Amino acid sequence: MQEQIINARNWLIQKKYKWIFKPIFFKFDPEIIHDQMSSFLNFFGKHTSTRKIAYWCFGYSNSILEQNILGINFKNPIGLAAGFDKNALLIDIMPSIGFGFMEIGSITAKPYEGNTRPRLYRLPEIKSLRVNYGLKNFGAEILHQQLQNKTFSSPVGINIAKTNSLETSEINKGIADYFFTYKTFQDIGSYFTINISCPNTCEKNPIFSEPQNLILLLSKIFSITKTKPVFIKLSPDLLDTKLQQILTICQKYPIDGFVCGNLTKENSLDHAGEGGFSGKIVQELSDQLIKKVYQYYDGKKIIIGCGGIFSAEDAYKKIKLGASLLQLITGMVFEGPQLISDINLGLAKLLKADGYKNISEAVGKEN
Ligand SMILES: Cc1cc2nc3c(=O)[nH]c(=O)nc-3n(C[C@H](O)[C@H](O)[C@H](O)COP(=O)(O)O)c2cc1C
């Protein structure tokens, strides 16, 4: 499709979202809306015809955005971050909405129904969400069964975490919990993300962000033959000394990259309450994390930039700081589903304007 047609199409959808759908959605509990939308999108993903309709409404492709990273083909750099599709219901539809890849989960060894409701809050004045799900998901066995014979039309990352319970706060049980999910999903998905930074579990601080525990976890993970790339998801709240320690440890293991990063606990804006914050609040923290990780490894590890992406400019900034791939959730909630192709279209323009022939040439150029 011509760029002007896509621009016009996105403009129309954005207006519809802003003036009709969003005001209705934002009147209801965010979790109810999310669950309803997931059921609707799950249905839409089941049929070729409805997937085609979704692609006409939201799709965009451009070879300048295509990359092969760690042997995986990405049609564009924009991925759906973990937590939106906890139970892998949207794998069929998300490529038609325009995503270049997606992460499912976090998946834990045991099923967990989540912390008590309400556990998801919108903060429209600061374009953020407060999230306190506490790693709700069906658990590794059920999800593995559900996905066993499925073919994926774009890369799917398996985000694994530790079951949210006091029992798994004991280090060996925690490691066994991660390892169970890691082993269970050896045959599914394009890469793993090990989430060591969830801020809304029963532990005050994520215990596997502690260096001595991380060493034990990674030793166990890499005790079996690695079958696909492994990423570590970092907290944007890590102090520099702790971050350096974690990165030094990770250097000793065959880790391919980092997701920078998770939700923040920083709530200086006085939105106190349980959980972590996404969106605008986390944007600058995520940018700084990308910058530090890129510098530490001199660009030799792959970075997935995640946190507060609302526009092509936000995305381009993360790329120039060192991210090869990007993920988002909150931007889509506030701006609408056309945001994905808007960002991709905008990125293609920004890259061309700077004289790049492919997105990979821009990675880390301002770091
Ligand atoms: C509703 C919601 C649930 C989330 N659940 C998870 C999760 O289960 N695992 C995880 O690694 N990150 C989770 N996250 C964090 C996101 O993956 C992402 O790191 C964060 O939201 C920052 O991106 P954003 O500003 O584009 O939303 C969740 C975020 C949101 C908004």
The ligand as an SDF file (V2000), in Angstrom:
LIG
                    3D

 31 33  0  0  0  0  0  0  0  0999 V2000
   -0.7500   -5.1450   32.0920 C   0  0  0  0  0  0  0  0  0  0  0  0
    0.7150   -5.4440   32.0910 C   0  0  0  0  0  0  0  0  0  0  0  0
    1.1560   -6.6960   32.4800 C   0  0  0  0  0  0  0  0  0  0  0  0
    2.5120   -6.9990   32.4690 C   0  0  0  0  0  0  0  0  0  0  0  0
    2.9310   -8.2600   32.7930 N   0  0  0  0  0  0  0  0  0  0  0  0
    4.2280   -8.6040   32.5990 C   0  0  0  0  0  0  0  0  0  0  0  0
    4.6540   -9.9500   32.7520 C   0  0  0  0  0  0  0  0  0  0  0  0
    3.8810  -10.8430   33.0810 O   0  0  0  0  0  0  0  0  0  0  0  0
    5.9720  -10.2260   32.5220 N   0  0  0  0  0  0  0  0  0  0  0  0
    6.8750   -9.2810   32.1340 C   0  0  0  0  0  0  0  0  0  0  0  0
    8.0500   -9.6070   31.9030 O   0  0  0  0  0  0  0  0  0  0  0  0
    6.4960   -7.9920   31.9840 N   0  0  0  0  0  0  0  0  0  0  0  0
    5.2040   -7.6390   32.1950 C   0  0  0  0  0  0  0  0  0  0  0  0
    4.8050   -6.3410   32.0080 N   0  0  0  0  0  0  0  0  0  0  0  0
    5.8170   -5.3150   31.6590 C   0  0  0  0  0  0  0  0  0  0  0  0
    5.8500   -5.0530   30.1590 C   0  0  0  0  0  0  0  0  0  0  0  0
    6.2800   -6.2000   29.4680 O   0  0  0  0  0  0  0  0  0  0  0  0
    6.7940   -3.8730   29.8340 C   0  0  0  0  0  0  0  0  0  0  0  0
    8.0820   -4.2110   30.2800 O   0  0  0  0  0  0  0  0  0  0  0  0
    6.3440   -2.5670   30.4940 C   0  0  0  0  0  0  0  0  0  0  0  0
    4.9510   -2.4440   30.4720 O   0  0  0  0  0  0  0  0  0  0  0  0
    6.9530   -1.3410   29.8010 C   0  0  0  0  0  0  0  0  0  0  0  0
    6.4710   -1.2030   28.4880 O   0  0  0  0  0  0  0  0  0  0  0  0
    5.2830   -0.1580   28.1030 P   0  0  0  0  0  0  0  0  0  0  0  0
    5.6270    1.1470   28.7530 O   0  0  0  0  0  0  0  0  0  0  0  0
    5.2930   -0.1020   26.6120 O   0  0  0  0  0  0  0  0  0  0  0  0
    4.0230   -0.7510   28.6260 O   0  0  0  0  0  0  0  0  0  0  0  0
    3.4520   -6.0100   32.0630 C   0  0  0  0  0  0  0  0  0  0  0  0
    2.9950   -4.7400   31.7110 C   0  0  0  0  0  0  0  0  0  0  0  0
    1.6520   -4.4430   31.7060 C   0  0  0  0  0  0  0  0  0  0  0  0
    1.2050   -3.0640   31.2960 C   0  0  0  0  0  0  0  0  0  0  0  0
  1  2  1  0
  2  3  1  0
  2 30  2  0
  3  4  2  0
  4  5  1  0
  4 28  1  0
  5  6  2  0
  6  7  1  0
  6 13  1  0
  7  8  2  0
  7  9  1  0
  9 10  1  0
 10 11  2  0
 10 12  1  0
 12 13  2  0
 13 14  1  0
 14 15  1  0
 14 28  1  0
 15 16  1  0
 16 17  1  0
 16 18  1  0
 18 19  1  0
 18 20  1  0
 20 21  1  0
 20 22  1  0
 22 23  1  0
 23 24  1  0
 24 25  2  0
 24 26  1  0
 24 27  1  0
 28 29  2  0
 29 30  1  0
 30 31  1  0
M  END
$$$$
